[in-house]
Amino acid sequence: MPKVEIAPLEPFAVDVPTAAKLLRVSERSVWTLLKENLLPSVSIGGSRRIPIDALRLLAKVGTAAKP
């Protein structure tokens, strides 16, 4: 039987430190964007998660629309 390779899944959302690394900004900058409602997020299990799509939009147009 041939071996089937499965591509790794991309995360739907990431934590603040990961978002900062992806955007190449400081964690403080990400927290500021969250506080000013310029970047949407959700709270899961007591930790803040930022949707990957919101990071893409922020990188593309400069601000992410609030859902």
Residue frames as qw, qx, qy, qz and C-alpha x, y, z in Angstrom:
[[0.000, 0.889, 0.457, 0.000, 0.00, 0.00, 0.00],
 [0.406, 0.516, -0.042, 0.753, 1.43, 3.41, -0.95],
 [0.342, -0.411, -0.461, 0.708, 2.22, 5.83, 1.81],
 [0.049, 0.823, 0.407, 0.392, -0.13, 8.81, 1.90],
 [0.366, -0.051, -0.286, 0.884, 1.34, 12.11, 3.02],
 [0.133, -0.846, -0.513, -0.064, -0.93, 14.60, 4.75],
 [0.262, 0.538, -0.109, 0.794, -0.02, 18.25, 4.75],
 [0.257, -0.297, -0.621, 0.678, 0.07, 19.85, 8.21],
 [0.040, -0.825, -0.538, -0.172, -2.95, 21.98, 9.03],
 [0.189, 0.400, -0.138, 0.886, -2.46, 25.71, 9.35],
 [0.129, -0.381, -0.698, 0.592, -3.76, 27.02, 12.69],
 [0.010, 0.766, 0.553, 0.327, -7.02, 28.97, 12.61],
 [0.227, -0.935, 0.022, -0.273, -5.80, 31.31, 15.36],
 [0.677, 0.189, -0.435, 0.563, -2.56, 32.04, 17.20],
 [0.486, -0.714, -0.335, 0.376, -1.57, 33.52, 20.55],
 [0.027, 0.992, -0.028, -0.116, -0.17, 37.04, 20.97],
 [0.428, -0.623, 0.526, 0.390, 3.54, 36.07, 20.97],
 [0.569, 0.170, 0.703, 0.390, 3.09, 34.09, 17.74],
 [0.318, 0.866, 0.377, 0.076, 1.08, 36.90, 16.14],
 [0.162, -0.922, 0.217, 0.276, 3.86, 39.34, 17.01],
 [0.508, -0.336, 0.663, 0.436, 6.47, 37.07, 15.43],
 [0.516, 0.468, 0.658, 0.285, 4.40, 36.61, 12.27],
 [0.187, 0.949, 0.241, 0.078, 3.86, 40.37, 11.93],
 [0.650, 0.184, -0.163, 0.719, 7.46, 41.12, 12.98],
 [0.176, -0.714, 0.062, -0.674, 6.33, 43.57, 15.65],
 [0.022, 0.241, -0.762, 0.601, 6.53, 43.58, 19.44],
 [0.222, -0.426, -0.873, 0.085, 3.98, 41.82, 21.63],
 [0.030, -0.487, -0.369, 0.791, 3.14, 45.25, 23.06],
 [0.206, 0.203, -0.396, -0.872, 2.19, 46.42, 19.56],
 [0.320, -0.234, -0.858, -0.327, -0.17, 43.47, 19.16],
 [0.203, -0.493, -0.720, 0.444, -1.74, 44.16, 22.57],
 [0.059, 0.385, 0.057, -0.919, -2.21, 47.81, 21.55],
 [0.291, 0.014, -0.637, -0.713, -3.97, 46.77, 18.34],
 [0.321, -0.366, -0.873, -0.005, -6.22, 44.47, 20.38],
 [0.145, -0.471, -0.518, 0.700, -6.99, 47.17, 22.96],
 [0.162, 0.378, -0.116, -0.904, -7.88, 49.68, 20.23],
 [0.685, 0.390, 0.552, -0.273, -10.13, 47.09, 18.52],
 [0.373, 0.693, -0.423, -0.449, -8.01, 47.24, 15.37],
 [0.327, 0.275, -0.897, -0.110, -7.35, 43.51, 15.54],
 [0.804, -0.285, -0.097, -0.513, -10.09, 41.01, 16.40],
 [0.181, 0.310, -0.898, 0.255, -9.48, 38.20, 18.85],
 [0.781, -0.370, -0.337, -0.374, -11.23, 35.53, 20.86],
 [0.296, -0.541, 0.679, -0.398, -10.63, 34.22, 24.33],
 [0.870, 0.020, -0.454, -0.190, -10.19, 30.45, 24.49],
 [0.846, -0.262, -0.382, 0.264, -9.46, 28.79, 27.79],
 [0.468, -0.813, -0.063, 0.341, -8.26, 32.01, 29.37],
 [0.452, -0.322, 0.375, 0.742, -5.83, 32.89, 26.59],
 [0.375, 0.729, 0.013, -0.573, -6.25, 35.40, 23.79],
 [0.594, 0.096, 0.677, 0.424, -6.20, 34.04, 20.22],
 [0.244, 0.628, -0.160, -0.722, -6.02, 36.05, 17.01],
 [0.826, 0.413, 0.379, -0.067, -7.48, 34.58, 13.81],
 [0.565, -0.130, 0.492, 0.650, -4.90, 34.00, 11.07],
 [0.308, 0.660, 0.529, 0.435, -7.24, 35.67, 8.56],
 [0.178, -0.969, -0.154, 0.076, -7.17, 38.86, 10.68],
 [0.524, -0.574, 0.343, 0.528, -3.37, 38.85, 10.62],
 [0.500, 0.244, 0.588, 0.587, -3.39, 38.45, 6.85],
 [0.113, 0.865, 0.420, 0.250, -5.82, 41.34, 6.49],
 [0.362, -0.885, 0.037, 0.288, -3.76, 43.53, 8.81],
 [0.554, -0.316, 0.473, 0.608, -0.60, 42.79, 6.82],
 [0.400, 0.440, 0.613, 0.520, -2.41, 43.53, 3.55],
 [0.031, 0.788, 0.371, 0.490, -4.35, 46.71, 4.32],
 [0.174, 0.431, -0.366, 0.806, -2.88, 48.02, 7.56],
 [0.393, -0.149, 0.545, -0.725, -5.89, 47.50, 9.82],
 [0.118, -0.185, -0.966, -0.139, -8.18, 44.56, 10.32],
 [0.449, -0.360, -0.228, -0.785, -11.90, 45.16, 10.30],
 [0.307, -0.120, 0.753, -0.570, -13.71, 44.29, 13.49],
 [0.146, -0.198, -0.916, -0.318, -16.05, 41.35, 12.84]]
